[in-house]
């Protein structure tokens, strides 16, 4: 069946919610489903839809893969606990870093993350729980970019001809797959998500691995994690669509105390966009750029260079990997 987008101007959020809740109930029946929560607006909205439909027959998991933002698992679990939805953290850091070891090609890294999520982690959770369904927050742009060959989004399976039942042992439910990000935000707000969740900037499924050029190691992720904290704290008041820090692979020449300091380069990106399909770099004040450079080179070990991306999407993309 061809996937048809529901455009923002055609969306009636309450009707959409009622329809998707009924759909999830009908498909899962009296059985169980497990749910992939990452804390982004897509997975958060999907979690609330699933919880409305199934109640305690939906088992929600936050996969701690070692490539999330600082303290993200604990923060998200706390927010959902306050909404009456229990979330279990699954420690899978070793599995993900083992899978990523030695990989530098972007598509190979994405495939490693896909297989680790769906085969190793969720495959085991399905077996343990007896669930037959996995609910996740795939959106329309994820599908569009993957099918067009721009970049493989790790959560795209059925749309690439992958039979998840045969391959992983469960079916995948994607209640938001007809919506782009702005429409998902409207649904999330209507579902009662707090603004700090429904208005969060987008964050990639492969998490900080999508912001490391070259091999993804624990040490390199920690560097980009620290830079991410700084970028988000400095740019959250801009109202931009998305902002991020990228760790480059090659070292560059720098200097400290009049001595050569061969170190790391961080690239900052900040985007204006309505739907992530196209984007333009935010025209940040030069004082903001200077403050970013000062903080990152001071607070993140070994960084000697900070650059700012000024290329539109296309030909650039919002994420680097």
C-alpha positions as CSV (number, residue, x, y, z in Angstrom):
1,X,0.0,0.0,0.0
2,X,1.4,3.4,-1.0
3,X,2.1,5.7,2.0
4,X,0.1,8.9,1.8
5,X,1.2,12.0,3.7
6,X,-1.3,13.8,5.9
7,X,-0.4,17.4,5.5
8,X,-0.4,19.8,8.4
9,X,-3.3,21.9,7.0
10,X,-5.4,18.7,6.6
11,X,-4.7,17.3,10.0
12,X,-7.5,17.2,12.6
13,X,-5.5,16.1,15.7
14,X,-8.3,14.8,17.9
15,X,-9.7,12.7,15.0
16,X,-6.2,11.4,14.2
17,X,-5.6,10.4,17.8
18,X,-9.0,8.6,18.0
19,X,-8.3,6.8,14.7
20,X,-4.8,5.7,15.7
21,X,-5.8,4.6,19.2
22,X,-8.5,2.4,17.7
23,X,-6.1,1.1,15.0
24,X,-3.5,0.0,17.7
25,X,-6.2,-1.6,19.8
26,X,-7.5,-3.5,16.7
27,X,-4.1,-4.8,15.6
28,X,-2.7,-5.8,19.0
29,X,-6.0,-7.2,20.3
30,X,-5.7,-8.8,23.7
31,X,-1.9,-9.2,23.3
32,X,1.1,-7.2,24.4
33,X,3.3,-4.7,22.6
34,X,6.7,-3.2,23.4
35,X,7.5,0.4,22.8
36,X,10.7,2.2,21.8
37,X,11.0,5.5,23.6
38,X,13.9,7.8,22.9
39,X,12.6,11.1,24.3
40,X,12.1,12.8,21.0
41,X,8.7,14.2,20.0
42,X,8.0,11.3,17.6
43,X,8.7,8.5,20.0
44,X,7.0,10.4,22.9
45,X,3.8,11.0,20.9
46,X,3.9,7.3,19.8
47,X,4.3,6.3,23.4
48,X,1.2,8.2,24.5
49,X,-0.9,6.8,21.6
50,X,0.2,3.3,22.5
51,X,-0.5,3.9,26.2
52,X,-4.0,5.2,25.5
53,X,-4.7,2.2,23.4
54,X,-3.2,-0.6,25.5
55,X,-2.6,0.7,29.0
56,X,-0.3,-1.7,30.9
57,X,-0.2,-4.1,28.0
58,X,2.3,-1.7,26.4
59,X,5.8,-2.2,27.8
60,X,7.9,0.9,27.3
61,X,11.7,0.8,27.1
62,X,14.4,3.4,26.8
63,X,17.4,1.8,25.3
64,X,20.6,3.3,26.8
65,X,22.9,2.8,23.9
66,X,25.7,5.0,25.1
67,X,25.2,7.5,22.3
68,X,22.5,9.7,23.8
69,X,22.7,13.2,25.2
70,X,23.9,13.8,28.8
71,X,21.6,12.3,31.4
72,X,18.9,11.7,28.8
73,X,17.6,8.3,30.0
74,X,17.0,9.4,33.5
75,X,15.4,12.7,32.4
76,X,13.0,11.0,30.1
77,X,12.1,8.3,32.5
78,X,11.3,10.9,35.1
79,X,9.1,13.0,32.8
80,X,7.0,9.9,31.7
81,X,6.8,8.7,35.3
82,X,5.1,12.0,36.1
83,X,2.6,11.3,33.4
84,X,1.8,7.9,34.9
85,X,3.8,5.8,32.3
86,X,6.5,3.5,33.6
87,X,9.6,3.3,31.5
88,X,12.4,0.7,31.9
89,X,15.9,1.6,31.0
90,X,17.8,-1.2,29.1
91,X,21.6,-0.9,29.3
92,X,22.8,-1.9,25.9
93,X,26.0,0.3,25.7
94,X,28.4,-2.6,25.2
95,X,26.3,-4.1,22.4
96,X,26.2,-0.8,20.4
97,X,29.8,0.1,20.8
98,X,30.8,-3.5,19.9
99,X,28.7,-3.3,16.7
100,X,30.2,0.1,15.8
101,X,33.8,-0.8,16.4
102,X,36.0,-0.2,13.4
103,X,33.2,1.2,11.2
104,X,33.7,4.6,9.4
105,X,31.3,4.4,6.5
106,X,28.0,6.3,7.4
107,X,25.7,3.7,5.9
108,X,27.6,0.8,7.6
109,X,27.3,2.6,10.9
110,X,23.5,3.1,10.4
111,X,23.1,-0.5,9.5
112,X,25.0,-1.6,12.6
113,X,22.7,0.5,14.7
114,X,19.6,-0.9,13.0
115,X,20.6,-4.5,13.5
116,X,21.6,-3.9,17.1
117,X,18.3,-2.2,17.9
118,X,15.9,-4.5,16.1
119,X,17.7,-7.9,16.2
120,X,19.8,-7.9,19.3
121,X,18.0,-5.6,21.7
122,X,14.3,-5.5,20.7
123,X,14.4,-9.1,19.5
124,X,15.4,-10.3,23.0
125,X,12.8,-8.0,24.7
126,X,10.1,-9.4,22.5
127,X,11.1,-13.0,23.4
128,X,11.2,-12.2,27.1
129,X,7.9,-10.4,27.2
130,X,5.9,-12.5,24.8
131,X,4.9,-9.4,22.8
132,X,4.3,-9.7,19.1
133,X,4.5,-6.0,18.2
134,X,7.0,-3.1,18.4
135,X,5.6,0.4,18.4
136,X,7.9,3.2,17.3
137,X,7.7,6.9,16.2
138,X,8.7,6.7,12.5
139,X,7.6,9.9,10.6
140,X,7.0,10.6,7.0
141,X,10.4,12.4,6.4
142,X,12.3,9.3,7.7
143,X,10.6,7.2,5.1
144,X,11.0,9.8,2.3
145,X,14.8,10.3,2.8
146,X,15.5,6.6,3.1
147,X,13.4,5.5,0.1
148,X,15.0,8.3,-2.0
149,X,18.4,7.1,-1.1
150,X,19.5,10.3,0.7
151,X,20.4,8.4,3.9
152,X,19.2,5.3,5.6
153,X,17.2,6.1,8.7
154,X,17.7,3.3,11.1
155,X,14.0,2.9,11.8
156,X,12.9,2.3,8.2
157,X,12.3,-1.4,7.7
158,X,9.0,-2.4,6.0
159,X,9.3,0.5,3.5
160,X,12.6,-1.1,2.3
161,X,10.9,-4.5,1.8
162,X,12.1,-6.0,5.1
163,X,9.6,-8.5,6.6
164,X,10.1,-7.7,10.3
165,X,8.0,-10.7,11.3
166,X,10.3,-13.1,9.4
167,X,13.5,-11.2,10.1
168,X,13.1,-10.2,13.8
169,X,10.1,-12.1,15.1
170,X,7.6,-9.3,15.5
171,X,5.5,-6.7,13.5
172,X,6.2,-3.0,13.7
173,X,3.5,-0.4,14.4
174,X,4.1,3.1,13.1
175,X,1.1,5.3,14.0
176,X,2.8,8.6,13.0
177,X,4.3,7.5,9.7
178,X,2.0,9.7,7.6
179,X,3.0,12.9,9.5
180,X,6.0,15.2,9.2
181,X,7.6,16.8,12.3
182,X,5.3,19.9,12.5
183,X,2.2,17.7,12.4
184,X,3.6,15.3,14.9
185,X,4.1,18.3,17.3
186,X,0.4,19.2,16.9
187,X,-0.6,15.7,17.8
188,X,1.8,15.5,20.7
189,X,0.4,18.7,22.1
190,X,-3.1,17.4,21.7
191,X,-2.1,14.2,23.5
192,X,-1.0,16.3,26.5
193,X,2.8,16.1,26.3
194,X,4.6,18.9,28.1
195,X,6.0,21.6,25.9
196,X,9.5,20.7,26.7
197,X,8.9,17.5,24.9
198,X,6.6,18.4,22.0
199,X,8.7,21.4,21.1
200,X,12.1,19.7,21.4
201,X,14.5,20.2,18.5
202,X,14.7,17.0,16.4
203,X,17.3,14.5,17.4
204,X,18.5,11.7,15.1
205,X,17.6,8.0,15.7
206,X,21.3,7.0,15.6
207,X,21.7,9.7,18.2
208,X,25.2,11.2,18.7
209,X,26.6,8.5,16.3
210,X,25.1,10.6,13.5
211,X,27.3,13.5,14.7
212,X,30.6,11.7,14.7
213,X,32.5,11.6,11.4
214,X,34.6,8.4,11.4
215,X,34.7,5.7,14.0
216,X,32.2,5.9,16.9
217,X,34.0,5.2,20.1
218,X,33.0,6.0,23.7
219,X,35.7,8.6,23.9
220,X,34.7,10.4,20.7
221,X,31.0,10.3,21.7
222,X,31.9,11.9,25.0
223,X,33.6,14.8,23.2
224,X,30.6,15.5,20.9
225,X,28.2,15.0,23.9
226,X,30.0,17.8,25.8
227,X,30.0,20.1,22.7
228,X,26.3,19.3,22.3
229,X,25.5,20.4,25.8
230,X,27.1,23.8,25.1
231,X,25.5,24.2,21.7
232,X,22.0,23.4,23.1
233,X,22.4,25.7,26.1
234,X,23.6,28.6,23.9
235,X,21.1,28.2,21.1
236,X,17.9,27.0,22.7
237,X,16.6,30.6,22.9
238,X,17.0,31.2,19.2
239,X,13.8,29.4,18.2
240,X,15.7,27.6,15.4
241,X,14.4,24.3,14.1
242,X,17.5,22.3,15.1
243,X,21.0,22.9,16.3
244,X,23.9,20.5,16.8
245,X,27.6,19.9,17.2
246,X,29.6,17.6,14.9
247,X,32.9,15.9,15.7
248,X,35.2,15.9,12.6
249,X,37.5,13.0,11.9
250,X,40.8,14.6,11.0
251,X,42.8,16.6,13.6
252,X,43.8,20.2,12.7
253,X,46.7,22.4,13.8
254,X,46.0,24.8,16.7
255,X,48.1,26.5,19.3
256,X,48.0,27.2,23.0
257,X,50.6,29.2,25.0
258,X,52.5,29.7,21.7
259,X,53.0,26.0,21.3
260,X,51.5,23.7,18.6
261,X,48.4,22.0,19.7
262,X,47.3,19.4,17.2
263,X,43.7,18.9,18.1
264,X,40.0,18.4,17.3
265,X,37.6,20.3,15.1
266,X,33.9,20.8,16.1
267,X,31.4,22.0,13.5
268,X,28.2,23.8,14.7
269,X,25.0,23.7,12.6
270,X,21.8,25.7,13.3
271,X,18.8,25.4,11.0
272,X,15.7,27.2,10.0
273,X,13.1,24.7,8.5
274,X,9.5,23.9,8.6
275,X,9.5,20.2,7.8
276,X,13.2,19.1,7.6
277,X,12.8,18.6,3.9
278,X,14.7,21.7,3.2
279,X,16.6,24.1,5.5
280,X,18.7,27.2,5.7
281,X,21.4,28.0,8.2
282,X,20.3,30.4,10.9
283,X,22.0,33.8,10.6
284,X,23.4,33.8,14.1
285,X,24.9,37.0,15.6
286,X,28.6,37.0,15.4
287,X,28.8,37.5,19.2
288,X,26.9,34.2,19.6
289,X,29.4,32.4,17.3
290,X,32.3,33.8,19.2
291,X,30.8,32.7,22.5
292,X,30.3,29.2,21.1
293,X,33.9,29.0,19.9
294,X,35.2,30.3,23.3
295,X,33.1,27.8,25.3
296,X,33.8,24.8,23.2
297,X,37.5,25.3,22.9
298,X,37.7,25.9,26.6
299,X,35.3,23.3,28.0
300,X,35.8,20.4,25.6
301,X,39.2,18.7,25.8
302,X,41.5,19.0,22.8
303,X,39.2,21.1,20.7
304,X,41.3,23.8,18.8
305,X,38.8,24.7,16.0
306,X,35.1,25.5,15.8
307,X,33.4,26.1,12.5
308,X,29.8,27.1,11.5
309,X,28.0,25.5,8.5
310,X,26.5,28.0,6.1
311,X,25.3,25.6,3.4
312,X,21.6,25.2,2.7
313,X,19.7,21.8,2.6
314,X,20.1,20.8,-0.2
315,X,22.9,20.2,-1.1
316,X,23.8,19.8,2.6
317,X,21.7,17.8,5.0
318,X,20.7,18.7,8.5
319,X,22.7,15.9,10.1
320,X,26.2,15.2,8.8
321,X,26.2,11.4,8.8
